[in-house]
Amino acid sequence: MSSQDLREFKWKKRILLLMDTKNDLNTRNLQLSEFNARYNEMKERDLVLFVYNGKEVLDRDGMITDINPDNLTYGEFQGIILIGKDGGVKFRKKYLVEANEVFDLIDQMPMRRAEMKNK
């Protein structure tokens, strides 16, 4: 099986990357719960969630993905990183972050505004 790269999501999805290089499961689970409870709102915004544990990239259910972590150059950062559809980092903040803060930011983006207008 070949490995994926986050760049393969460019122009298709927004990525919410939970950085947990210190394996702080309690904080990670609190942050995951915040977003998993709002799954429909994430889906509406074309937002996919991944967790990087310092070795592997996991999906929102904690399953190991085939995404290659070698290109994740965010160091020891503990928090969330929002990557826009254009592939650029749009938001970076240490844990814990409320889902509304991320959703409000996305909803102000020109591409998202156009998506909402065209629905």
C-alpha positions as CSV (number, residue, x, y, z in Angstrom):
1,M,0.0,0.0,0.0
2,S,1.4,3.4,-0.9
3,S,1.4,6.2,1.6
4,Q,-0.6,9.3,1.1
5,D,0.4,12.9,1.7
6,L,-1.7,15.6,3.2
7,R,-1.2,17.5,-0.1
8,E,-3.5,15.1,-1.8
9,F,-6.4,16.8,0.0
10,K,-5.5,20.2,-1.6
11,W,-8.5,21.9,-3.2
12,K,-10.8,19.1,-1.9
13,K,-10.8,19.3,1.9
14,R,-9.7,21.4,4.8
15,I,-7.6,19.6,7.3
16,L,-7.7,19.9,11.1
17,L,-4.5,18.4,12.4
18,L,-4.3,17.7,16.1
19,M,-0.7,17.6,17.1
20,D,0.0,15.3,20.0
21,T,3.7,14.6,19.8
22,K,3.9,14.1,23.6
23,N,1.1,11.5,23.7
24,D,-1.0,13.5,26.1
25,L,-4.1,11.2,25.7
26,N,-6.2,13.2,28.2
27,T,-5.9,16.5,26.4
28,R,-6.1,14.8,22.9
29,N,-9.3,13.1,23.9
30,L,-10.8,16.3,25.2
31,Q,-10.0,18.1,22.0
32,L,-11.2,15.1,19.9
33,S,-14.5,15.1,21.8
34,E,-15.0,18.8,21.1
35,F,-14.8,18.2,17.3
36,N,-16.4,14.7,17.1
37,A,-19.5,16.1,18.8
38,R,-19.8,18.5,15.9
39,Y,-19.1,16.0,13.1
40,N,-22.0,17.3,10.9
41,E,-20.6,20.9,11.1
42,M,-17.2,19.6,10.1
43,K,-18.6,17.7,7.2
44,E,-20.5,20.7,6.0
45,R,-17.2,22.6,5.9
46,D,-15.3,19.9,4.1
47,L,-13.2,19.5,7.2
48,V,-11.3,16.3,8.0
49,L,-9.6,15.6,11.2
50,F,-6.3,13.8,11.8
51,V,-4.1,13.3,14.8
52,Y,-0.3,13.2,14.7
53,N,1.2,11.4,17.7
54,G,4.8,12.0,16.8
55,K,5.1,8.8,14.8
56,E,1.9,8.1,12.9
57,V,-1.1,10.0,11.5
58,L,-4.4,8.7,13.0
59,D,-7.9,9.3,11.8
60,R,-10.6,10.7,14.0
61,D,-11.4,7.2,15.3
62,G,-7.8,6.6,16.3
63,M,-7.0,4.2,13.5
64,I,-3.6,4.5,11.8
65,T,-3.8,6.0,8.3
66,D,-1.5,5.5,5.4
67,I,-0.6,9.2,5.5
68,N,3.1,9.7,5.5
69,P,4.1,11.8,8.5
70,D,7.5,12.7,7.1
71,N,6.2,16.0,5.8
72,L,4.8,17.2,9.1
73,T,7.3,19.7,10.1
74,Y,5.6,21.3,13.0
75,G,8.1,20.1,15.6
76,E,6.9,19.5,19.2
77,F,3.9,21.8,18.8
78,Q,0.9,20.6,21.0
79,G,-2.3,22.0,19.6
80,I,-4.4,22.2,16.5
81,I,-3.4,23.3,13.0
82,L,-6.0,24.2,10.4
83,I,-4.9,23.7,6.8
84,G,-7.0,25.4,4.1
85,K,-8.1,23.9,0.8
86,D,-5.2,25.8,-0.8
87,G,-2.7,23.9,1.4
88,G,-1.7,26.8,3.6
89,V,-1.8,26.9,7.4
90,K,-4.7,29.1,8.3
91,F,-4.8,28.7,12.1
92,R,-2.5,27.4,14.8
93,K,-3.3,27.3,18.5
94,K,-2.3,25.4,21.5
95,Y,-4.9,23.1,23.1
96,L,-7.8,23.4,24.1
97,V,-9.6,25.1,21.2
98,E,-13.4,25.4,21.0
99,A,-14.9,24.1,17.7
100,N,-16.8,27.4,17.2
101,E,-13.5,29.3,17.0
102,V,-12.3,27.1,14.1
103,F,-15.8,27.1,12.4
104,D,-16.1,30.9,12.7
105,L,-12.6,31.3,11.1
106,I,-13.5,28.9,8.2
107,D,-16.8,30.7,7.6
108,Q,-15.0,34.0,7.1
109,M,-12.7,32.5,4.4
110,P,-13.5,33.7,0.9
111,M,-13.7,30.1,-0.5
112,R,-16.1,29.1,2.3
113,R,-18.3,32.1,1.7
114,A,-18.5,31.2,-2.0
115,E,-19.4,27.6,-1.0
116,M,-22.2,28.8,1.2
117,K,-23.5,31.2,-1.5
118,N,-23.6,28.4,-4.1
119,K,-25.6,26.0,-1.9
